[in-house]
Amino acid sequence: MRLLKLAAYALFGYALYEFIRGLMNEAQAGGGSSFGGGGEQSQFAGAGATQNISGPGEGQDVETQEPDGGMMRHRVGRGVVSR
């Protein structure tokens, strides 16, 4: 019973922490009302709708070790196409 009570307190504390952290991030970003009345531009409206939300799909440059001991640099990840 005490373990369940402890788990409930931990879950409540984590939820409260995330709520306060979200409020602080919104205050730092200068956001208005979270219900859409703040007059700020949404990331889904206007020119932002044609771009990826998480940024451009460029990938990462990575060095891989070849079996013969050599190294090769190539680009891997989201948005990488071979040409």
Beta strands, then each sheet from edge to edge (+ up, - down):
strand 1: 60-65
strand 2: 71-76
sheet 1: 1+ 2-
end
